[in-house]
Amino acid sequence: MEAYCLKCRTKREVQGAKQITMKNGKPATQGKCPVCSTTMFRIGKG
């Protein structure tokens, strides 16, 4: 799954993606950027 990395400012493949539920109850995907290791989020079902 791809997500936008705010640090690299480009779309990258999420490494170690896992499904989470945010505080407001919406689904999201969380993982790390393979280049800079920043935590990346993608809101919505994935």
Jmol script that loads the backbone (N, CA, C; Angstrom):
load data "model"
ATOM      1  N   MET A   1       0.838  -1.172   0.000  1.00  0.00           N
ATOM      2  CA  MET A   1       0.000   0.000   0.000  1.00  0.00           C
ATOM      3  C   MET A   1       0.888   1.242   0.000  1.00  0.00           C
ATOM      4  N   GLU A   2       0.500   2.237  -0.770  1.00  0.00           N
ATOM      5  CA  GLU A   2       1.253   3.479  -0.845  1.00  0.00           C
ATOM      6  C   GLU A   2       0.633   4.539   0.047  1.00  0.00           C
ATOM      7  N   ALA A   3       1.484   5.385   0.599  1.00  0.00           N
ATOM      8  CA  ALA A   3       1.047   6.525   1.399  1.00  0.00           C
ATOM      9  C   ALA A   3       2.028   7.664   1.150  1.00  0.00           C
ATOM     10  N   TYR A   4       1.621   8.863   1.497  1.00  0.00           N
ATOM     11  CA  TYR A   4       2.460  10.043   1.288  1.00  0.00           C
ATOM     12  C   TYR A   4       3.342  10.265   2.510  1.00  0.00           C
ATOM     13  N   CYS A   5       4.636  10.358   2.283  1.00  0.00           N
ATOM     14  CA  CYS A   5       5.585  10.631   3.367  1.00  0.00           C
ATOM     15  C   CYS A   5       5.775  12.145   3.459  1.00  0.00           C
ATOM     16  N   LEU A   6       5.470  12.717   4.621  1.00  0.00           N
ATOM     17  CA  LEU A   6       5.583  14.163   4.790  1.00  0.00           C
ATOM     18  C   LEU A   6       7.038  14.632   4.842  1.00  0.00           C
ATOM     19  N   LYS A   7       7.926  13.775   5.276  1.00  0.00           N
ATOM     20  CA  LYS A   7       9.340  14.146   5.367  1.00  0.00           C
ATOM     21  C   LYS A   7      10.016  14.101   3.992  1.00  0.00           C
ATOM     22  N   CYS A   8       9.763  13.025   3.230  1.00  0.00           N
ATOM     23  CA  CYS A   8      10.350  12.871   1.889  1.00  0.00           C
ATOM     24  C   CYS A   8       9.584  13.660   0.827  1.00  0.00           C
ATOM     25  N   ARG A   9       8.320  13.995   1.122  1.00  0.00           N
ATOM     26  CA  ARG A   9       7.431  14.698   0.204  1.00  0.00           C
ATOM     27  C   ARG A   9       7.190  13.938  -1.092  1.00  0.00           C
ATOM     28  N   THR A  10       6.990  12.645  -0.957  1.00  0.00           N
ATOM     29  CA  THR A  10       6.674  11.802  -2.103  1.00  0.00           C
ATOM     30  C   THR A  10       5.892  10.590  -1.641  1.00  0.00           C
ATOM     31  N   LYS A  11       5.228   9.913  -2.588  1.00  0.00           N
ATOM     32  CA  LYS A  11       4.505   8.689  -2.249  1.00  0.00           C
ATOM     33  C   LYS A  11       5.487   7.537  -2.206  1.00  0.00           C
ATOM     34  N   ARG A  12       5.367   6.739  -1.155  1.00  0.00           N
ATOM     35  CA  ARG A  12       6.240   5.581  -0.991  1.00  0.00           C
ATOM     36  C   ARG A  12       5.422   4.393  -0.516  1.00  0.00           C
ATOM     37  N   GLU A  13       5.960   3.205  -0.711  1.00  0.00           N
ATOM     38  CA  GLU A  13       5.333   1.980  -0.228  1.00  0.00           C
ATOM     39  C   GLU A  13       5.512   1.913   1.292  1.00  0.00           C
ATOM     40  N   VAL A  14       4.420   1.644   2.008  1.00  0.00           N
ATOM     41  CA  VAL A  14       4.459   1.588   3.468  1.00  0.00           C
ATOM     42  C   VAL A  14       5.100   0.274   3.902  1.00  0.00           C
ATOM     43  N   GLN A  15       6.046   0.348   4.828  1.00  0.00           N
ATOM     44  CA  GLN A  15       6.744  -0.830   5.326  1.00  0.00           C
ATOM     45  C   GLN A  15       6.151  -1.211   6.684  1.00  0.00           C
ATOM     46  N   GLY A  16       5.788  -2.449   6.850  1.00  0.00           N
ATOM     47  CA  GLY A  16       5.213  -2.917   8.105  1.00  0.00           C
ATOM     48  C   GLY A  16       3.826  -2.350   8.358  1.00  0.00           C
ATOM     49  N   ALA A  17       2.996  -2.312   7.324  1.00  0.00           N
ATOM     50  CA  ALA A  17       1.659  -1.723   7.438  1.00  0.00           C
ATOM     51  C   ALA A  17       0.764  -2.547   8.352  1.00  0.00           C
ATOM     52  N   LYS A  18       0.015  -1.853   9.211  1.00  0.00           N
ATOM     53  CA  LYS A  18      -0.954  -2.524  10.072  1.00  0.00           C
ATOM     54  C   LYS A  18      -2.208  -1.668  10.164  1.00  0.00           C
ATOM     55  N   GLN A  19      -3.342  -2.330  10.285  1.00  0.00           N
ATOM     56  CA  GLN A  19      -4.631  -1.656  10.382  1.00  0.00           C
ATOM     57  C   GLN A  19      -4.835  -1.170  11.811  1.00  0.00           C
ATOM     58  N   ILE A  20      -5.241   0.097  11.962  1.00  0.00           N
ATOM     59  CA  ILE A  20      -5.526   0.666  13.276  1.00  0.00           C
ATOM     60  C   ILE A  20      -6.879   1.373  13.226  1.00  0.00           C
ATOM     61  N   THR A  21      -7.385   1.731  14.384  1.00  0.00           N
ATOM     62  CA  THR A  21      -8.580   2.550  14.482  1.00  0.00           C
ATOM     63  C   THR A  21      -8.194   3.829  15.207  1.00  0.00           C
ATOM     64  N   MET A  22      -8.503   4.974  14.592  1.00  0.00           N
ATOM     65  CA  MET A  22      -8.153   6.255  15.190  1.00  0.00           C
ATOM     66  C   MET A  22      -9.098   6.569  16.344  1.00  0.00           C
ATOM     67  N   LYS A  23      -8.778   7.612  17.109  1.00  0.00           N
ATOM     68  CA  LYS A  23      -9.578   7.992  18.269  1.00  0.00           C
ATOM     69  C   LYS A  23     -11.031   8.279  17.915  1.00  0.00           C
ATOM     70  N   ASN A  24     -11.274   8.808  16.715  1.00  0.00           N
ATOM     71  CA  ASN A  24     -12.639   9.133  16.315  1.00  0.00           C
ATOM     72  C   ASN A  24     -13.384   7.932  15.733  1.00  0.00           C
ATOM     73  N   GLY A  25     -12.755   6.755  15.731  1.00  0.00           N
ATOM     74  CA  GLY A  25     -13.409   5.533  15.283  1.00  0.00           C
ATOM     75  C   GLY A  25     -13.204   5.192  13.821  1.00  0.00           C
ATOM     76  N   LYS A  26     -12.514   6.033  13.064  1.00  0.00           N
ATOM     77  CA  LYS A  26     -12.285   5.768  11.638  1.00  0.00           C
ATOM     78  C   LYS A  26     -11.099   4.818  11.460  1.00  0.00           C
ATOM     79  N   PRO A  27     -11.171   3.959  10.421  1.00  0.00           N
ATOM     80  CA  PRO A  27     -10.055   3.049  10.160  1.00  0.00           C
ATOM     81  C   PRO A  27      -8.897   3.775   9.468  1.00  0.00           C
ATOM     82  N   ALA A  28      -7.701   3.280   9.690  1.00  0.00           N
ATOM     83  CA  ALA A  28      -6.506   3.850   9.068  1.00  0.00           C
ATOM     84  C   ALA A  28      -5.435   2.772   8.980  1.00  0.00           C
ATOM     85  N   THR A  29      -4.403   3.057   8.198  1.00  0.00           N
ATOM     86  CA  THR A  29      -3.257   2.174   8.068  1.00  0.00           C
ATOM     87  C   THR A  29      -2.022   2.931   8.550  1.00  0.00           C
ATOM     88  N   GLN A  30      -1.211   2.284   9.357  1.00  0.00           N
ATOM     89  CA  GLN A  30      -0.009   2.901   9.901  1.00  0.00           C
ATOM     90  C   GLN A  30       1.187   2.047   9.549  1.00  0.00           C
ATOM     91  N   GLY A  31       2.308   2.699   9.227  1.00  0.00           N
ATOM     92  CA  GLY A  31       3.533   1.982   8.918  1.00  0.00           C
ATOM     93  C   GLY A  31       4.709   2.941   8.928  1.00  0.00           C
ATOM     94  N   LYS A  32       5.822   2.495   8.373  1.00  0.00           N
ATOM     95  CA  LYS A  32       7.028   3.319   8.339  1.00  0.00           C
ATOM     96  C   LYS A  32       7.486   3.538   6.905  1.00  0.00           C
ATOM     97  N   CYS A  33       8.128   4.670   6.673  1.00  0.00           N
ATOM     98  CA  CYS A  33       8.730   4.978   5.375  1.00  0.00           C
ATOM     99  C   CYS A  33      10.014   4.160   5.247  1.00  0.00           C
ATOM    100  N   PRO A  34      10.204   3.458   4.117  1.00  0.00           N
ATOM    101  CA  PRO A  34      11.414   2.636   3.961  1.00  0.00           C
ATOM    102  C   PRO A  34      12.702   3.455   3.825  1.00  0.00           C
ATOM    103  N   VAL A  35      12.590   4.741   3.483  1.00  0.00           N
ATOM    104  CA  VAL A  35      13.777   5.573   3.271  1.00  0.00           C
ATOM    105  C   VAL A  35      14.198   6.307   4.544  1.00  0.00           C
ATOM    106  N   CYS A  36      13.237   7.008   5.183  1.00  0.00           N
ATOM    107  CA  CYS A  36      13.592   7.857   6.326  1.00  0.00           C
ATOM    108  C   CYS A  36      13.055   7.341   7.661  1.00  0.00           C
ATOM    109  N   SER A  37      12.308   6.243   7.666  1.00  0.00           N
ATOM    110  CA  SER A  37      11.756   5.614   8.863  1.00  0.00           C
ATOM    111  C   SER A  37      10.756   6.478   9.627  1.00  0.00           C
ATOM    112  N   THR A  38      10.153   7.452   8.954  1.00  0.00           N
ATOM    113  CA  THR A  38       9.108   8.268   9.555  1.00  0.00           C
ATOM    114  C   THR A  38       7.815   7.474   9.592  1.00  0.00           C
ATOM    115  N   THR A  39       7.009   7.649  10.642  1.00  0.00           N
ATOM    116  CA  THR A  39       5.714   6.991  10.720  1.00  0.00           C
ATOM    117  C   THR A  39       4.784   7.618   9.696  1.00  0.00           C
ATOM    118  N   MET A  40       4.126   6.748   8.901  1.00  0.00           N
ATOM    119  CA  MET A  40       3.215   7.207   7.859  1.00  0.00           C
ATOM    120  C   MET A  40       1.807   6.710   8.164  1.00  0.00           C
ATOM    121  N   PHE A  41       0.810   7.519   7.827  1.00  0.00           N
ATOM    122  CA  PHE A  41      -0.587   7.152   8.015  1.00  0.00           C
ATOM    123  C   PHE A  41      -1.311   7.281   6.690  1.00  0.00           C
ATOM    124  N   ARG A  42      -2.311   6.414   6.509  1.00  0.00           N
ATOM    125  CA  ARG A  42      -3.249   6.548   5.400  1.00  0.00           C
ATOM    126  C   ARG A  42      -4.634   6.322   5.974  1.00  0.00           C
ATOM    127  N   ILE A  43      -5.456   7.351   5.895  1.00  0.00           N
ATOM    128  CA  ILE A  43      -6.794   7.286   6.479  1.00  0.00           C
ATOM    129  C   ILE A  43      -7.728   6.559   5.519  1.00  0.00           C
ATOM    130  N   GLY A  44      -8.552   5.681   6.057  1.00  0.00           N
ATOM    131  CA  GLY A  44      -9.501   4.914   5.261  1.00  0.00           C
ATOM    132  C   GLY A  44      -9.107   3.459   5.237  1.00  0.00           C
ATOM    133  N   LYS A  45     -10.064   2.636   4.780  1.00  0.00           N
ATOM    134  CA  LYS A  45      -9.794   1.197   4.694  1.00  0.00           C
ATOM    135  C   LYS A  45      -8.739   0.910   3.654  1.00  0.00           C
ATOM    136  N   GLY A  46      -7.881  -0.025   3.946  1.00  0.00           N
ATOM    137  CA  GLY A  46      -6.823  -0.367   3.006  1.00  0.00           C
ATOM    138  C   GLY A  46      -6.712  -1.791   2.886  1.00  0.00           C
TER     139      GLY A  46
END
end "model"
wireframe off; spacefill off
backbone 0.3
color backbone group
